[in-house]
Amino acid sequence: MPDTTQNLALPFILPAQAQKHVTHNEALQRLDSLVQMVVATSATSPPANPVAGEIHWITPPATALWADHADTLALFQDGVWVFITPREGWTAVFLDEGRLKLFDGTDWIVPPLPADARFDRLGIAATADGDNRLSLASPASLFNHAGGGHRLTVNKAATSETASLIFQSNWQGRAEMGLAGEDRFSLKVNGDTTGWRQAVSVTPEGYVRHDQRPLARAALAPATLTPVNGSFTGFDLLHLSGGDVTLGAPLPSGNGRPLVVSASGHYLLSLTVCAISTASHAVYVSRNGASDIASHVGGAGTSSTSALVWLDAGDTLTLRHQGTSQLEFGFGKTEISLALL
């Protein structure tokens, strides 16, 4: 008959043994340490002031009183170190790491998750809650393919619900993309002055809309005028407008207001002139009243010209006139159109 138990090496009380209480107490001490085992640290040398019952995992290179005992458990018992070789399948809580570990026969490892695990909440270096049941804090995330591809699905219950991705800056929403309350795919952005706006949307049929693209079709109220040579005319009406393009303050000439550009960029600009008299004339699109960016020279009749121009946010556009030709103003007559490309 062996002197100790098979798994924990607890000493047996043997027949005719003197001082049987010593063997019994030694077995209790070992049970007290190994059952519900707590490992204080993984270390190469013993602590300066160990406490009775304290356990450490000895890692190479073992030194001092732990020399030649690497890869064993060191139990401080009755003022001396007792060395225990763990068996495969033992578990222990490692206090210095704050986690439960499993001995795999060679080293202590974090127990693997079951193949079909289910979690009500999961936080990866973060705290999950009732709304964010999966929470991750990481410099990056990788969703890799298994086979030839990888697909990420975001589902919603009905058309009126939302399935989207939100991008934040300092916990403030700045952009959102997805199906937000409808089945059109949209990209929305949030500016400090504008609030949330839909920038681009795609219908289920595949039609793309630029919902906030700056554009305008501007004209004076219907009238027949002979502008003074060198004078400026503006616009009374925006027959089309978008992206915050507006009309400014009235011009000194009393003929309309300048068109105010809302965003910097390349614009496609079109100028249409409707002349009644046969006298030659020139009409220029003036930027800020200082430079001409498009021009039209001609006689009687209606004709148009177009140009690709760069405009800065806040620029104003008016029409500068040369000659004394009589012009007809209004929708489809003398007017300008522009759109940000």
C-alpha positions in Angstrom: 0.0 0.0 0.0 1.4 3.5 -0.9 2.1 6.1 1.8 0.2 8.9 0.0 -3.0 9.4 -2.0 -2.8 9.2 -5.8 -3.8 12.8 -6.8 -2.9 15.2 -4.0 -0.2 13.1 -2.3 -1.9 13.3 1.1 -0.1 11.2 3.6 -2.0 8.1 4.9 -2.2 7.2 8.6 -0.4 3.8 8.6 -1.0 0.8 10.9 1.0 1.0 14.2 2.1 4.5 13.4 3.2 6.7 16.3 1.9 10.3 16.5 -0.8 9.7 13.9 -2.0 13.2 14.5 1.1 14.6 12.7 0.3 12.7 9.5 -3.4 13.7 9.8 -2.6 17.4 10.3 -0.1 17.4 7.4 -2.8 16.0 5.1 -5.3 18.7 6.3 -2.7 21.4 5.7 -2.2 20.2 2.1 -5.9 19.9 1.5 -6.4 23.4 2.9 -3.9 24.8 0.3 -4.7 22.7 -2.8 -8.5 22.7 -2.6 -9.8 26.1 -3.9 -6.2 26.8 -4.7 -5.0 30.4 -4.9 -1.5 31.2 -6.4 -0.1 34.5 -5.1 2.5 35.0 -7.9 4.5 33.4 -10.6 8.1 34.1 -9.6 11.7 32.8 -9.7 12.6 33.4 -6.1 10.7 33.3 -2.7 9.2 36.4 -1.2 10.9 38.0 1.8 8.1 37.5 4.3 5.8 34.6 3.2 2.6 33.8 5.1 1.7 30.3 6.2 -0.3 28.6 3.5 0.9 30.9 0.8 1.5 29.3 -2.7 3.6 30.5 -5.6 4.3 29.1 -9.1 8.1 28.8 -9.6 9.2 29.8 -13.1 12.7 29.3 -14.5 15.4 30.2 -13.6 14.6 29.3 -10.0 16.9 30.7 -7.4 17.7 30.9 -3.6 15.6 28.4 -1.6 13.6 27.6 -4.8 16.7 26.5 -6.8 16.2 23.3 -8.8 12.4 23.5 -8.2 11.3 25.3 -11.4 7.8 24.4 -12.7 6.5 23.3 -9.3 4.2 24.9 -6.7 5.9 26.3 -3.6 3.7 26.0 -0.5 4.9 27.7 2.7 4.1 25.3 5.5 5.3 25.1 9.1 8.1 27.6 8.3 9.5 25.8 5.3 8.8 25.6 1.6 7.1 22.4 0.4 7.3 21.8 -3.3 4.3 20.2 -5.1 4.2 19.1 -8.7 0.8 19.9 -10.2 -1.1 17.3 -12.2 -2.8 18.0 -15.6 -6.3 19.4 -15.1 -5.6 21.2 -11.8 -7.1 24.7 -11.6 -6.0 27.8 -9.6 -6.7 31.5 -9.3 -3.6 33.5 -10.0 -3.9 36.6 -7.8 -1.3 38.7 -9.6 -3.2 38.2 -12.9 -6.7 38.2 -11.5 -7.7 35.1 -13.5 -8.5 31.4 -13.3 -5.9 29.2 -14.9 -5.7 25.5 -15.9 -2.6 23.3 -15.8 -2.2 21.5 -19.1 0.6 19.2 -18.0 3.3 21.7 -18.9 2.1 25.2 -18.0 -0.8 27.2 -16.6 -3.1 28.4 -19.3 -6.3 30.3 -19.5 -9.1 27.8 -19.9 -10.3 27.7 -23.5 -13.9 28.6 -24.3 -16.3 25.9 -25.3 -16.8 25.4 -29.0 -20.4 26.5 -28.8 -20.3 29.2 -26.1 -23.1 31.7 -25.7 -22.8 34.9 -23.7 -25.5 37.4 -22.7 -22.8 40.1 -22.5 -19.2 40.2 -23.6 -16.6 42.9 -22.9 -13.2 42.7 -24.5 -11.0 45.1 -22.5 -14.2 47.0 -21.9 -17.4 46.8 -20.0 -20.6 45.6 -21.7 -24.0 46.8 -20.7 -27.7 46.2 -21.5 -27.5 48.2 -24.7 -23.9 47.5 -25.7 -23.9 43.8 -25.1 -20.7 43.4 -27.1 -18.1 46.0 -26.1 -14.5 46.2 -27.4 -11.7 48.6 -26.5 -8.7 48.1 -28.9 -6.4 50.0 -31.3 -7.8 48.0 -34.2 -10.2 45.1 -35.1 -9.8 42.4 -37.7 -12.6 40.5 -39.3 -10.7 37.9 -41.5 -12.1 35.6 -44.1 -12.7 31.9 -43.4 -12.5 30.4 -46.9 -12.5 33.0 -49.7 -14.6 35.8 -48.3 -16.1 37.5 -45.3 -19.5 39.2 -44.9 -20.7 41.4 -42.0 -24.4 41.7 -41.6 -26.4 44.4 -39.7 -30.1 43.5 -39.7 -33.2 45.5 -38.6 -36.7 44.3 -37.9 -38.6 46.6 -40.3 -38.3 49.5 -42.8 -39.0 52.1 -40.1 -36.2 50.8 -37.9 -32.5 51.6 -38.2 -29.5 49.4 -39.2 -26.4 51.7 -39.3 -22.9 52.4 -38.3 -22.2 55.5 -36.2 -18.7 57.2 -36.1 -18.0 59.4 -33.1 -15.3 61.9 -32.1 -14.9 62.3 -28.3 -18.2 60.4 -27.9 -20.1 62.9 -30.1 -21.7 61.4 -33.3 -20.1 62.9 -36.4 -21.2 60.5 -39.2 -23.7 57.7 -39.7 -24.1 55.3 -42.6 -26.8 52.7 -43.2 -30.5 52.3 -43.3 -31.7 55.0 -41.0 -35.5 54.7 -40.6 -36.0 53.8 -44.2 -34.7 51.4 -46.9 -32.6 54.0 -48.7 -28.9 53.7 -47.9 -27.7 57.0 -46.6 -24.6 58.8 -45.3 -25.3 61.5 -42.7 -22.9 63.9 -41.1 -23.1 66.2 -38.1 -21.6 69.7 -38.1 -21.3 72.0 -35.1 -23.4 74.6 -36.9 -25.6 72.5 -39.2 -26.5 69.6 -37.0 -27.3 66.2 -38.6 -27.7 66.3 -42.4 -28.1 63.6 -45.0 -25.2 64.1 -47.5 -25.7 61.2 -49.8 -28.5 58.6 -50.3 -29.0 55.7 -52.6 -32.5 54.4 -53.4 -33.3 50.7 -53.5 -33.4 51.1 -57.3 -29.8 52.4 -57.3 -30.4 56.1 -57.9 -27.8 58.3 -56.1 -28.8 61.6 -54.6 -26.5 64.3 -53.2 -29.0 65.8 -50.8 -26.8 68.7 -49.6 -25.0 69.5 -52.9 -24.7 73.3 -53.3 -26.6 74.4 -56.4 -28.8 77.2 -57.6 -30.8 78.5 -60.6 -31.2 82.3 -60.0 -32.9 85.1 -61.9 -34.4 88.5 -61.4 -38.1 88.8 -61.3 -39.5 88.9 -64.9 -38.7 92.3 -66.4 -37.3 94.0 -69.4 -34.4 96.3 -68.6 -31.6 98.2 -70.3 -28.8 98.0 -67.7 -26.5 101.0 -67.5 -23.1 100.3 -69.0 -20.8 99.1 -66.2 -23.6 98.4 -63.8 -24.3 95.2 -61.9 -27.5 93.2 -61.6 -28.3 90.4 -59.2 -31.2 88.0 -58.6 -34.5 88.1 -56.9 -35.6 84.5 -57.1 -33.9 81.1 -56.5 -35.9 78.8 -58.8 -33.7 75.9 -57.6 -31.4 75.9 -54.5 -29.6 73.5 -52.3 -26.7 73.2 -49.9 -27.3 76.6 -48.2 -26.7 78.7 -51.4 -28.5 82.0 -50.6 -29.1 85.5 -51.8 -27.2 88.4 -50.1 -28.1 92.0 -49.4 -29.7 94.2 -52.1 -27.3 95.7 -54.7 -26.8 99.5 -54.8 -28.3 99.4 -58.4 -31.6 98.2 -56.9 -31.7 95.3 -59.3 -31.6 92.2 -57.2 -29.2 90.7 -54.7 -25.9 88.7 -55.2 -25.8 85.0 -55.1 -23.8 83.8 -52.0 -21.8 80.5 -52.4 -21.9 78.2 -49.4 -19.0 75.8 -49.9 -15.6 75.9 -51.6 -15.0 73.7 -54.6 -15.2 73.3 -58.4 -18.5 74.4 -59.8 -20.2 74.0 -63.2 -21.5 77.4 -64.0 -24.0 78.3 -66.8 -25.0 81.8 -67.9 -28.0 82.4 -70.2 -28.6 85.8 -71.7 -31.9 86.9 -73.5 -31.3 90.1 -75.5 -34.1 91.9 -77.3 -32.3 94.7 -79.2 -29.8 93.9 -81.9 -27.0 96.1 -80.3 -24.0 94.1 -79.2 -23.6 93.5 -75.6 -21.4 91.7 -73.1 -22.6 90.1 -69.8 -20.0 88.8 -67.3 -20.4 86.7 -64.2 -18.6 88.7 -61.6 -17.0 87.1 -58.5 -17.2 89.4 -55.5 -17.6 92.4 -57.8 -13.9 92.2 -58.6 -13.1 89.5 -61.2 -15.0 88.0 -64.1 -15.2 84.2 -64.2 -17.6 83.7 -67.2 -18.7 85.9 -70.1 -21.2 86.1 -72.8 -20.9 88.4 -75.9 -23.6 88.6 -78.5 -26.6 90.2 -80.2 -30.3 89.7 -80.2 -31.7 86.3 -79.1 -31.2 83.8 -76.3 -27.9 82.0 -75.9 -25.9 80.4 -73.2 -22.3 79.8 -72.1 -20.8 77.5 -69.5 -17.6 77.3 -67.5 -15.9 75.2 -64.9 -14.8 77.5 -62.0 -13.4 77.4 -58.5 -15.4 79.2 -55.9 -14.7 79.8 -52.2 -17.3 79.6 -49.5 -18.7 83.1 -49.0 -18.0 84.3 -52.6 -20.8 86.4 -54.2 -21.9 86.3 -57.8 -23.5 89.1 -59.8 -23.9 90.0 -63.5 -21.7 92.9 -64.8 -23.0 94.6 -68.0 -21.3 96.3 -70.9 -23.1 98.0 -73.7 -26.7 99.3 -73.7 -28.6 96.4 -75.0 -32.1 95.7 -73.8 -32.3 92.4 -71.9 -35.2 90.3 -70.8 -34.9 88.9 -67.3 -36.7 86.0 -65.5 -36.9 82.2 -65.5 -35.5 80.8 -68.7 -34.4 84.3 -69.8 -31.3 86.0 -68.4 -30.2 83.8 -65.5 -27.4 81.7 -64.1 -27.2 78.1 -62.9 -24.4 76.5 -60.9 -23.8 73.2 -59.1 -20.8 71.9 -57.0 -19.1 69.0 -58.8 
